[in-house]
């Protein structure tokens, strides 16, 4: 299914309306979350997996030398910060 949809301003953002026939075909309902990312000149909108639960221990196990962020220096305290 393909539809031509006009992009509209929603507050400070841009938004689109998803046609009912497409929403029903993908089991999209109000209040669910979707992932949005770009792929070249395309915008990809994908429903998130249902009933996803996150476990801190499982997420920490996913950290590797390749994906860990570097330490960020913020300088010396200026006010009453306690580190």
N, CA, C and O of each residue as an XYZ file, in Angstrom:
332
protein
N       0.853     -1.184      0.000
C       0.000      0.000      0.000
C       0.886      1.230      0.000
O       1.880      1.279      0.725
N       0.550      2.192     -0.778
C       1.282      3.454     -0.833
C       0.287      4.593     -0.770
O      -0.798      4.512     -1.346
N       0.653      5.650     -0.075
C      -0.229      6.804      0.041
C       0.613      8.069     -0.045
O       1.754      8.097      0.416
N       0.053      9.095     -0.627
C       0.701     10.403     -0.681
C       0.135     11.222      0.467
O      -1.069     11.467      0.537
N       1.023     11.647      1.374
C       0.595     12.323      2.598
C       1.335     13.642      2.715
O       2.529     13.721      2.428
N       0.625     14.674      3.135
C       1.218     15.993      3.321
C       1.833     16.093      4.716
O       1.180     15.768      5.708
N       3.072     16.536      4.792
C       3.730     16.771      6.077
C       3.189     18.068      6.657
O       3.069     19.070      5.951
N       2.859     18.046      7.961
C       2.294     19.222      8.616
C       3.114     19.571      9.848
O       3.780     18.710     10.424
N       3.065     20.829     10.246
C       3.761     21.292     11.442
C       2.918     20.941     12.657
O       1.725     21.241     12.699
N       3.541     20.302     13.650
C       2.910     19.975     14.927
C       3.791     20.570     16.013
O       4.795     19.963     16.387
N       3.444     21.734     16.523
C       4.300     22.421     17.496
C       5.598     22.822     16.826
O       5.583     23.504     15.801
N       6.718     22.409     17.390
C       8.017     22.682     16.786
C       8.468     21.564     15.857
O       9.529     21.668     15.243
N       7.685     20.498     15.742
C       8.053     19.326     14.960
C       7.229     19.246     13.681
O       6.343     20.065     13.434
N       7.542     18.251     12.888
C       6.752     17.928     11.696
C       6.084     16.587     11.932
O       6.631     15.735     12.633
N       4.916     16.392     11.358
C       4.201     15.143     11.561
C       3.424     14.729     10.334
O       3.182     15.527      9.428
N       3.035     13.466     10.320
C       2.187     12.927      9.256
C       1.046     12.148      9.896
O       1.156     11.682     11.030
N      -0.030     12.015      9.168
C      -1.128     11.136      9.560
C      -0.950      9.830      8.808
O      -0.709      9.829      7.601
N      -1.068      8.724      9.517
C      -0.963      7.415      8.876
C      -2.371      6.975      8.493
O      -3.242      6.868      9.356
N      -2.603      6.718      7.208
C      -3.944      6.299      6.777
C      -4.415      5.047      7.516
O      -3.621      4.150      7.800
N      -5.688      4.996      7.819
C      -6.272      3.890      8.576
C      -5.971      2.539      7.957
O      -5.663      1.590      8.677
N      -6.051      2.429      6.641
C      -5.829      1.129      5.998
C      -4.395      0.643      6.248
O      -4.170     -0.555      6.423
N      -3.442      1.551      6.265
C      -2.054      1.165      6.550
C      -1.899      0.835      8.032
O      -1.261     -0.156      8.386
N      -2.482      1.663      8.896
C      -2.400      1.427     10.337
C      -2.993      0.069     10.703
O      -2.406     -0.677     11.487
N      -4.141     -0.247     10.142
C      -4.773     -1.535     10.432
C      -3.931     -2.693      9.912
O      -3.798     -3.720     10.577
N      -3.366     -2.523      8.723
C      -2.546     -3.581      8.137
C      -1.304     -3.886      8.960
O      -0.795     -5.006      8.923
N      -0.811     -2.895      9.705
C       0.385     -3.073     10.532
C       0.046     -3.201     12.018
O       0.942     -3.236     12.861
N      -1.243     -3.269     12.334
C      -1.721     -3.361     13.720
C      -1.229     -2.190     14.565
O      -0.888     -2.363     15.736
N      -1.192     -0.999     13.970
C      -0.811      0.207     14.710
C      -2.036      0.744     15.426
O      -3.127      0.803     14.859
N      -1.847      1.131     16.662
C      -2.942      1.686     17.450
C      -2.438      2.920     18.189
O      -1.236      3.077     18.403
N      -3.351      3.782     18.571
C      -2.990      4.978     19.316
C      -2.250      4.599     20.595
O      -2.668      3.696     21.320
N      -1.166      5.286     20.861
C      -0.432      5.081     22.099
C       0.750      4.131     22.004
O       1.579      4.092     22.913
N       0.848      3.351     20.902
C       2.001      2.466     20.792
C       3.201      3.262     20.296
O       3.048      4.345     19.731
N       4.372      2.729     20.506
C       5.597      3.379     20.073
C       6.088      2.774     18.771
O       5.902      1.588     18.500
N       6.715      3.618     17.977
C       7.348      3.172     16.747
C       8.783      3.692     16.741
O       9.092      4.698     17.379
N       9.644      3.005     16.021
C      11.006      3.476     15.799
C      11.033      4.186     14.457
O      10.470      3.693     13.479
N      11.683      5.340     14.405
C      11.792      6.117     13.171
C      13.273      6.327     12.899
O      14.011      6.794     13.766
N      13.706      5.977     11.682
C      15.085      6.240     11.311
C      15.165      6.525      9.820
O      14.246      6.230      9.056
N      16.282      7.104      9.434
C      16.474      7.410      8.026
C      17.363      6.357      7.397
O      18.222      5.767      8.052
N      17.141      6.139      6.134
C      17.945      5.200      5.360
C      18.147      5.828      3.996
O      17.316      5.669      3.102
N      19.257      6.547      3.836
C      19.471      7.285      2.604
C      18.443      8.400      2.515
O      18.381      9.261      3.392
N      17.641      8.388      1.466
C      16.605      9.416      1.311
C      15.235      8.918      1.779
O      14.217      9.534      1.462
N      15.196      7.830      2.517
C      13.935      7.249      2.991
C      13.762      7.438      4.491
O      14.738      7.476      5.240
N      12.527      7.554      4.915
C      12.179      7.569      6.331
C      11.525      6.227      6.625
O      10.531      5.871      5.993
N      12.069      5.488      7.568
C      11.547      4.169      7.919
C      10.833      4.279      9.268
O      11.415      4.743     10.249
N       9.580      3.854      9.309
C       8.794      3.825     10.546
C       8.444      2.368     10.809
O       7.781      1.722      9.998
N       8.899      1.856     11.954
C       8.665      0.452     12.283
C       8.056      0.336     13.671
O       8.520      0.989     14.605
N       7.015     -0.493     13.818
C       6.466     -0.721     15.157
C       7.532     -1.361     16.044
O       8.302     -2.202     15.581
N       7.580     -0.967     17.313
C       8.493     -1.615     18.242
C       7.929     -2.982     18.591
O       6.739     -3.237     18.408
N       8.771     -3.840     19.086
C       8.313     -5.171     19.472
C       7.367     -5.064     20.656
O       7.620     -4.312     21.597
N       6.296     -5.806     20.606
C       5.297     -5.777     21.690
C       5.878     -6.405     22.951
O       6.699     -7.320     22.885
N       5.445     -5.904     24.079
C       5.814     -6.449     25.381
C       7.327     -6.518     25.594
O       7.830     -7.477     26.179
N       8.040     -5.513     25.124
C       9.480     -5.477     25.339
C       9.740     -5.098     26.788
O       9.217     -4.100     27.283
N      10.537     -5.888     27.452
C      10.948     -5.532     28.812
C      12.464     -5.479     28.828
O      13.136     -6.261     28.155
N      12.988     -4.551     29.600
C      14.421     -4.361     29.650
C      14.943     -4.794     31.010
O      14.347     -4.493     32.044
N      16.046     -5.491     30.996
C      16.717     -5.924     32.211
C      18.080     -5.248     32.228
O      18.853     -5.389     31.281
N      18.384     -4.512     33.300
C      19.644     -3.776     33.371
C      20.832     -4.697     33.163
O      21.762     -4.345     32.438
N      20.821     -5.851     33.773
C      21.945     -6.779     33.640
C      22.136     -7.212     32.184
O      23.265     -7.294     31.700
N      21.023     -7.488     31.488
C      21.119     -7.877     30.071
C      21.678     -6.735     29.236
O      22.499     -6.958     28.346
N      21.230     -5.497     29.522
C      21.717     -4.354     28.753
C      23.200     -4.112     29.023
O      23.950     -3.800     28.098
N      23.633     -4.253     30.279
C      25.046     -4.066     30.608
C      25.919     -5.110     29.926
O      27.065     -4.830     29.573
N      25.386     -6.306     29.740
C      26.146     -7.361     29.058
C      26.381     -7.025     27.585
O      27.275     -7.592     26.958
N      25.598     -6.122     27.038
C      25.746     -5.724     25.639
C      26.867     -4.708     25.430
O      27.241     -4.437     24.289
N      27.410     -4.143     26.508
C      28.477     -3.152     26.388
C      29.773     -3.853     26.020
O      30.171     -4.828     26.657
N      30.423     -3.344     24.987
C      31.710     -3.892     24.540
C      32.719     -2.755     24.404
O      32.360     -1.583     24.521
N      33.965     -3.099     24.159
C      34.996     -2.087     23.911
C      34.653     -1.260     22.675
O      35.052     -0.100     22.581
N      33.921     -1.839     21.729
C      33.588     -1.144     20.486
C      32.448     -0.142     20.641
O      32.388      0.837     19.897
N      31.529     -0.372     21.610
C      30.365      0.524     21.698
C      30.299      1.348     22.982
O      29.339      2.090     23.186
N      31.298      1.229     23.845
C      31.274      2.011     25.086
C      31.695      3.450     24.786
O      32.587      3.684     23.971
N      31.056      4.399     25.442
C      31.405      5.798     25.202
C      32.640      6.168     26.012
O      32.972      5.514     27.001
N      33.304      7.213     25.583
C      34.489      7.695     26.278
C      34.068      8.582     27.449
O      32.969      9.137     27.455
N      34.952      8.707     28.436
C      34.682      9.587     29.565
C      34.569     11.019     29.077
O      35.259     11.426     28.142
N      33.704     11.771     29.712
C      33.499     13.164     29.352
C      33.933     14.028     30.532
O      33.388     13.908     31.629
N      34.900     14.884     30.306
C      35.361     15.813     31.335
C      34.476     17.052     31.328
O      34.228     17.637     30.274
N      34.014     17.442     32.470
C      33.179     18.643     32.563
C      33.902     19.787     33.255
O      33.317     20.846     33.482
N      35.167     19.582     33.592
C      35.932     20.639     34.243
C      35.820     20.558     35.752
O      35.267     19.605     36.301
N      36.348     21.566     36.408
C      36.326     21.615     37.861
C      34.987     22.165     38.354
O      34.313     22.888     37.621
N      34.596     21.834     39.582
C      33.349     22.368     40.121
C      33.361     23.892     40.162
O      34.391     24.498     40.454
N      32.237     24.503     39.874
C      32.126     25.958     39.887
C      31.320     26.423     41.090
O      31.602     27.481     41.654
N      30.340     25.658     41.481
C      29.480     26.045     42.599
C      29.615     25.076     43.741
O      30.717     24.793     44.211
N      28.462     24.557     44.195
C      28.452     23.647     45.350
C      28.304     22.187     44.923
O      27.792     21.367     45.686
N      28.749     21.861     43.712
C      28.633     20.486     43.256
C      29.460     19.574     44.136
O      30.543     19.944     44.590
N      28.948     18.385     44.374
C      29.694     17.370     45.124
C      29.842     16.169     44.206
O      28.845     15.597     43.766
N      31.064     15.786     43.915
C      31.321     14.638     43.036
C      31.918     13.562     43.812
O      32.216     12.499     43.267
